[in-house]
Amino acid sequence: MAAPVEDEQTRVAKLIDAQAKAVALFDAITDYGLIRAGAEEKQVSDEIRDLASDMFGTTKFWHKRIVRSGVNTLEPYRQNPPNRTIADDDIVFCDFGPIFEQWEADFGRTYVLGDDPIKHRLRDALPTVFDAGRAHFEAHPDITGEQLYARVVELAEESGWEFGGSIAGHLVGEFPHEKIAGEEIGSYIATGSDRPMRRNDRSGRRCHWILEIHLVDRERGIGGFYEELLDLGHGSV
């Protein structure tokens, strides 16, 4: 059963608004210089948590807060590497899932301290691969999560990097996300997710997706991360 048009329009507006707030939060991370040498990853994570509370009254995050630097940037989401102190020339990424008025955002960006050209090139490749992945999604109406994952892995390799994760995104919606997604492989952009991504969920609501790009260079011990809405805020509803 399809969701009422008005309800779907509200859901879309709420998800886009939640992401806009996440963008503002990440802009403030830069403005306040929170990503800095000498600070521990957990310290920066706590400071971002407090900043979200100050800016938006946000007290909940639907997944663990991630700040990873240096060699820790190689690790995928499910790993829990030791807390590390950020160094002068580190690459650092943040992955946060703040709840804004009971609506999820899921947003990730990468920062580079210092002038290392390879780290800057890695950071700059992330949105390029993301945009190419989104373009592939938009060009294939019946694409499955498995097919998009395979293409994103190819795009990473074509750009000169390795794709660092076993998934490239997931469903997103009202909090709590787990009630929509659970642990079913069909809730992820991943190998084995063989249903069309453009579909309704069990409640008749349209599925909306996050695309996440994790690029790594294992030889150099660095990685980067970029994540935001895939199918909304870019002309498609």
C-alpha positions in Angstrom: 0.0 0.0 0.0 1.5 3.3 -1.0 2.0 6.1 1.6 -0.2 9.1 1.2 1.4 11.8 -1.0 1.2 14.4 1.8 3.0 12.0 4.2 5.7 11.3 1.7 6.2 14.9 1.0 6.6 15.5 4.8 9.1 12.7 5.1 11.2 14.0 2.2 11.1 17.5 3.7 12.1 16.3 7.1 15.0 14.1 5.8 16.3 17.0 3.7 16.0 19.4 6.7 17.9 16.9 8.9 20.7 16.8 6.4 20.8 20.6 6.1 21.2 20.8 9.9 24.0 18.2 9.7 25.7 20.3 7.0 25.5 23.3 9.4 27.0 21.2 12.2 29.9 20.1 10.0 30.5 23.7 8.9 30.7 24.7 12.5 33.2 21.9 13.2 35.5 23.7 10.7 34.7 27.2 11.9 35.5 26.2 15.5 38.7 24.3 14.5 37.7 21.2 16.3 39.7 18.9 14.0 43.2 19.7 15.3 46.5 18.2 16.2 47.0 17.2 19.8 43.3 16.3 20.4 42.2 12.8 21.0 39.6 11.3 18.7 37.2 10.8 21.6 37.7 14.3 22.8 36.8 15.7 19.3 33.8 13.4 19.2 32.6 14.7 22.5 33.1 18.3 21.4 31.0 17.7 18.3 28.3 16.1 20.4 28.2 19.1 22.7 28.2 21.5 19.6 25.2 19.6 18.2 23.4 20.1 21.5 24.3 23.8 21.6 23.2 24.4 18.0 20.1 22.2 17.7 19.4 20.7 21.1 20.4 17.3 19.7 21.0 14.7 22.4 20.6 11.5 20.4 22.7 9.9 17.7 21.3 6.8 16.0 24.7 5.2 15.6 28.0 5.5 17.4 29.9 8.8 16.9 33.0 8.3 14.8 36.1 10.4 14.6 39.1 8.5 13.1 42.6 9.8 12.2 45.7 8.4 10.7 45.8 4.6 10.4 42.4 4.4 12.1 40.9 5.8 8.9 41.4 2.4 7.3 38.8 0.8 9.6 35.2 0.3 8.5 32.3 1.3 10.6 31.9 -1.9 12.6 35.5 -1.8 13.9 36.4 0.0 17.1 40.1 1.0 16.8 41.9 2.4 19.9 41.4 6.1 20.7 44.2 8.0 18.9 45.7 11.4 19.3 45.5 13.5 16.0 48.9 14.4 14.6 50.1 17.5 12.7 49.8 16.0 9.2 46.9 13.5 9.7 43.9 12.8 7.6 40.8 12.7 9.7 37.2 11.7 9.0 34.0 12.2 11.0 30.8 10.1 10.6 27.8 11.2 12.7 24.1 10.2 12.8 22.4 13.0 14.7 18.7 12.9 15.4 16.9 16.2 14.6 13.3 16.3 15.8 13.1 12.5 15.6 14.5 12.4 12.0 17.8 10.9 11.1 20.7 12.5 9.4 23.8 10.5 8.5 26.7 12.6 7.3 30.4 12.1 6.8 33.3 14.3 5.7 37.1 14.1 5.6 39.7 16.7 6.7 43.4 17.0 6.1 45.9 18.6 8.4 49.1 19.7 6.7 50.1 19.8 3.0 50.5 16.1 2.1 49.4 16.1 -1.6 48.3 12.4 -1.5 46.1 13.0 1.5 44.6 16.0 -0.2 44.1 14.0 -3.4 42.3 11.3 -1.4 40.0 13.8 0.3 39.2 15.5 -3.0 38.4 12.1 -4.7 35.6 11.3 -2.2 32.9 13.7 -3.5 33.9 12.8 -7.1 33.3 9.1 -6.5 30.1 9.9 -4.6 28.7 12.0 -7.5 29.6 9.3 -10.0 27.8 6.7 -7.8 24.8 9.0 -7.5 24.8 9.5 -11.3 24.8 5.8 -11.8 21.9 5.3 -9.4 19.9 8.0 -11.2 20.6 6.5 -14.6 19.4 3.0 -13.7 15.8 3.1 -12.3 15.7 -0.6 -11.4 19.2 -0.8 -9.8 19.6 -3.1 -6.8 21.8 -2.4 -3.8 24.2 -5.1 -4.9 24.6 -3.6 -8.3 25.2 -0.1 -7.0 27.8 -1.5 -4.5 29.6 -3.2 -7.3 29.7 0.0 -9.4 30.9 2.1 -6.4 33.8 -0.4 -5.9 34.7 0.0 -9.6 34.5 3.8 -9.3 36.9 3.7 -6.4 39.4 1.6 -8.3 39.1 3.7 -11.4 40.0 6.8 -9.3 43.1 5.0 -8.0 41.9 3.9 -4.6 40.5 0.8 -2.9 37.0 0.8 -1.6 37.3 0.3 2.2 33.9 -1.1 3.3 31.6 -4.1 2.8 28.6 -1.8 2.4 28.2 1.5 0.5 25.2 2.8 2.3 21.8 2.0 3.8 18.2 3.0 4.3 17.5 6.1 6.3 14.3 7.5 7.8 12.5 8.2 11.0 14.3 7.4 14.3 14.9 4.6 15.3 16.5 3.5 12.0 16.6 -0.1 13.1 12.9 -0.4 12.9 13.1 0.3 9.2 16.3 -1.4 8.4 17.1 -4.1 10.9 20.0 -6.3 10.0 18.5 -7.5 6.7 20.9 -7.3 3.8 18.2 -5.7 1.7 18.5 -2.6 3.9 22.1 -2.0 2.7 23.9 -1.1 -0.5 25.9 -4.3 -0.4 26.6 -7.7 -2.0 23.5 -9.8 -1.7 21.1 -6.9 -1.6 19.2 -8.0 -4.7 15.9 -6.0 -4.5 15.4 -2.8 -6.5 16.4 0.2 -4.3 13.4 2.1 -5.6 10.6 0.4 -3.7 8.4 0.8 -0.7 9.1 -0.7 2.7 6.8 -3.0 4.7 4.7 0.0 5.8 4.2 1.2 2.3 6.6 4.1 2.7 9.1 4.9 0.0 12.6 3.7 0.7 15.2 6.5 1.0 19.0 5.9 1.0 22.3 7.1 2.3 25.4 6.6 0.0 28.7 6.3 1.8 32.1 6.3 0.2 35.1 4.9 2.0 38.4 5.1 0.1 41.6 3.7 1.4 45.3 3.4 0.6 46.4 0.5 2.7 50.1 0.8 1.8 50.2 4.4 3.1 47.8 3.6 6.0 45.3 6.3 5.1 41.6 6.5 4.3 38.8 8.9 3.8 35.0 8.9 4.1 32.1 10.8 2.6 28.4 10.2 3.3 25.0 11.9 2.7 21.6 11.3 1.2 21.6 9.5 -2.1 18.2 9.9 -3.6 17.0 13.2 -2.0 18.0 16.8 -2.3 19.3 16.3 -5.8 16.1 16.6 -7.9 14.7 13.2 -7.2 11.9 12.3 -4.9 
